[in-house]
Amino acid sequence: MSAEPLSQDGLAAPGPASAGPAGARPRRLAPVRAVPPPPTTPIVRPGRHAAPEDAADTPDRPTPSVPTPQPPSPQPRPEPARADETAEQHAARRVRQTWTEVEPHADELADWFAALLFSLAPDVRALFPARVTEPARRLLRSLVLPMSTVDRPGELRPMLEPLVREHRALGLRAEQYEVLGVALIGAMRRFGRSWDEPTEHAWVRAFSLAAGPMEQAVRAAAVPAVAEGTVVSHRRLSWDLAVLHVAPDAPVPHRAGQYLTVEIPQRPRMWRPLSPARAPRPDGLLEFHVRAVEGGWVSRAMVAHAAPGDRWRLGPPAGRLGLDLRSAREVLMVAGGTGGAPVLALCEDMARWARPRPCTVFVGGRVPEDLTVLDRLHELAEAHPWLAVAAVCEDDPLDERTQPGTLPDAVVRGGDWSRHDVLLSGSPAMIRATASALLVDGVALDRITYDPFTE
Ligand SMILES: NC(=O)C1=CN([C@@H]2O[C@H](COP(=O)(O)OP(=O)(O)OC[C@H]3O[C@@H](n4cnc5c(N)ncnc54)[C@H](O)[C@@H]3O)[C@@H](O)[C@H]2O)C=CC1
């Protein structure tokens, strides 16, 4: 699959040997041991795990500022530096190794990191919602991902730009990277099973190499990271589904298939990724299809309480769902539920191309009302012979527009996709099931693209 596998740790796999980023010099961090000890009361966490569009869309509640770290059992010894590796390779390898060790404690680590961060820089607290675990996890990952790649400058550089945009959208300032590093390493010292002094040096080096360019980019940024827009329409399709239009004050630059992070007035500081359902337009109008997930505060508020006139904040675009312009292969797109939004945007975009590629789209829903993009896709298919559309519905096989069943089954039944570029959009479970079925059916892993919202 493009770039990065469905990964629990969010880290890129080790790659070929190379030197560190050109010109990047390790910076000294303040001594980690100067961090005041975080408090030690137990933490209560909701059981539900976040998913794509509604990542962390769980009830907001006061954050226990007091994480309880789980001290680990037997201590694995970190491998010493190898004679044949550069300092950057050694640092990146240690980062990957230690990060794997702390994975089982990801939530506790995030809470501990947040508690340290807020104790060192109290003004950062205001950038987070009451419940910090999920945003702190995201911030941690956005720091550790480039740190694990400091030995591959070719991959590191393009990775930094969207991360910097996210940091700016969060409201982080350049001078706060120092304290982020101190909190990160302080938290890792608490949870890393094989943590020792050489490991700490490796982490400090990796952080310096990765954070230095991010800090510079934040300092150099001229335009605001966050745009604003007004909700101009809100149409409720069912009790848990709505289509909204937002008119930004100025068009938000993004590509078809990307998602934006969005903050709504009903849920301040709870940013959520949301995929525009139409190709970018000159007037900038954005269309969003939103499903209210169970217990999801933001998605519920979007469906039930958003109204024309509301002012939304729109963060930076991100995501890798898109068509590789260098490829001439035919395209298969598979979309589940509101995952149809970026797929429709991509088809609309391709309709503007001089030479669109033959494309088959499968859209699936549990019930026919879930197929919010189907009518528009049919219109496109009628106007453009390069596009074919099939719809699948788990319930209501009597709906004549759809065939019964699940998406993976219908896709595999529907043809031989081994020579296609494949784009998947939907819930993590749907993406996993469809990708597995396609792999078994002979589609190469690196031809499948999706946004790995999976945690
Ligand atoms: N860029 C992206 O990847 C985007 C992802 N999404 C995500 O898409 C999801 C859409 O949710 P809903 O509208 O509730 O639709 P849903 O999750 O109910 O999905 C409906 C379709 O997916 C199939 N499906 C669902 N789970 C499956 C499984 N385990 N195995 C096989 N097929 C499965 C169903 O058969 C049906 O065809 C959300 O998780 C949302 O966050 C939404 C927009 C963009």
The ligand as a Tripos MOL2 file, in Angstrom:
@<TRIPOS>MOLECULE
LIG
   44    48     1     0     0
SMALL
NO_CHARGES

@<TRIPOS>ATOM
      1 N1        -10.6200    9.1580    3.5920 N.am      1 LIG1
      2 C1        -11.2630    8.1650    4.2280 C.2       1 LIG1
      3 O1        -10.7720    7.0430    4.3180 O.2       1 LIG1
      4 C2        -12.6030    8.4320    4.8150 C.2       1 LIG1
      5 C3        -13.1020    7.5490    5.7270 C.2       1 LIG1
      6 N2        -14.3230    7.7470    6.2570 N.pl3     1 LIG1
      7 C4        -14.7690    6.7560    7.2240 C.3       1 LIG1
      8 O2        -15.6970    5.9230    6.5880 O.3       1 LIG1
      9 C5        -16.5580    5.3730    7.5700 C.3       1 LIG1
     10 C6        -17.9690    5.5190    7.0680 C.3       1 LIG1
     11 O3        -18.8610    5.1490    8.0600 O.3       1 LIG1
     12 P1        -20.3790    4.8890    7.7480 P.3       1 LIG1
     13 O4        -20.9130    5.9750    6.8850 O.co2     1 LIG1
     14 O5        -21.0170    4.6280    9.0630 O.co2     1 LIG1
     15 O6        -20.3480    3.5790    6.8610 O.3       1 LIG1
     16 P2        -20.1690    2.0590    7.3480 P.3       1 LIG1
     17 O7        -18.9600    1.9120    8.1820 O.co2     1 LIG1
     18 O8        -21.4580    1.6190    7.8670 O.co2     1 LIG1
     19 O9        -19.8090    1.3960    5.9730 O.3       1 LIG1
     20 C7        -20.7630    1.0490    5.0060 C.3       1 LIG1
     21 C8        -20.1640    0.1190    3.9880 C.3       1 LIG1
     22 O10       -18.9190   -0.4290    4.3900 O.3       1 LIG1
     23 C9        -19.0270   -1.8450    4.4550 C.3       1 LIG1
     24 N3        -18.3510   -2.3340    5.6560 N.ar      1 LIG1
     25 C10       -18.3570   -1.7560    6.8790 C.ar      1 LIG1
     26 N4        -17.6460   -2.4910    7.7290 N.ar      1 LIG1
     27 C11       -17.1820   -3.5490    7.0390 C.ar      1 LIG1
     28 C12       -16.3890   -4.6760    7.3740 C.ar      1 LIG1
     29 N5        -15.9250   -4.8700    8.6070 N.pl3     1 LIG1
     30 N6        -16.1140   -5.5710    6.4030 N.ar      1 LIG1
     31 C13       -16.5850   -5.3990    5.1730 C.ar      1 LIG1
     32 N7        -17.3420   -4.3510    4.7800 N.ar      1 LIG1
     33 C14       -17.6380   -3.4340    5.7210 C.ar      1 LIG1
     34 C15       -20.4940   -2.1540    4.5340 C.3       1 LIG1
     35 O11       -20.7610   -3.4380    3.9720 O.3       1 LIG1
     36 C16       -21.0850   -1.0560    3.7190 C.3       1 LIG1
     37 O12       -21.0190   -1.3700    2.3540 O.3       1 LIG1
     38 C17       -16.3170    6.0850    8.8670 C.3       1 LIG1
     39 O13       -15.5100    5.2600    9.6720 O.3       1 LIG1
     40 C18       -15.5450    7.3010    8.4010 C.3       1 LIG1
     41 O14       -14.7310    7.7680    9.4190 O.3       1 LIG1
     42 C19       -15.1100    8.7900    5.8600 C.2       1 LIG1
     43 C20       -14.6450    9.7020    4.9540 C.2       1 LIG1
     44 C21       -13.3370    9.6220    4.3930 C.3       1 LIG1
@<TRIPOS>BOND
     1     1     2 1
     2     2     3 2
     3     2     4 1
     4     4     5 2
     5     4    44 1
     6     5     6 1
     7     6     7 1
     8     6    42 1
     9     7     8 1
    10     7    40 1
    11     8     9 1
    12     9    10 1
    13     9    38 1
    14    10    11 1
    15    11    12 1
    16    12    13 2
    17    12    14 1
    18    12    15 1
    19    15    16 1
    20    16    17 2
    21    16    18 1
    22    16    19 1
    23    19    20 1
    24    20    21 1
    25    21    22 1
    26    21    36 1
    27    22    23 1
    28    23    24 1
    29    23    34 1
    30    24    25 ar
    31    24    33 ar
    32    25    26 ar
    33    26    27 ar
    34    27    28 ar
    35    27    33 ar
    36    28    29 1
    37    28    30 ar
    38    30    31 ar
    39    31    32 ar
    40    32    33 ar
    41    34    35 1
    42    34    36 1
    43    36    37 1
    44    38    39 1
    45    38    40 1
    46    40    41 1
    47    42    43 2
    48    43    44 1
@<TRIPOS>SUBSTRUCTURE
     1 LIG1         1 GROUP 0 **** ****
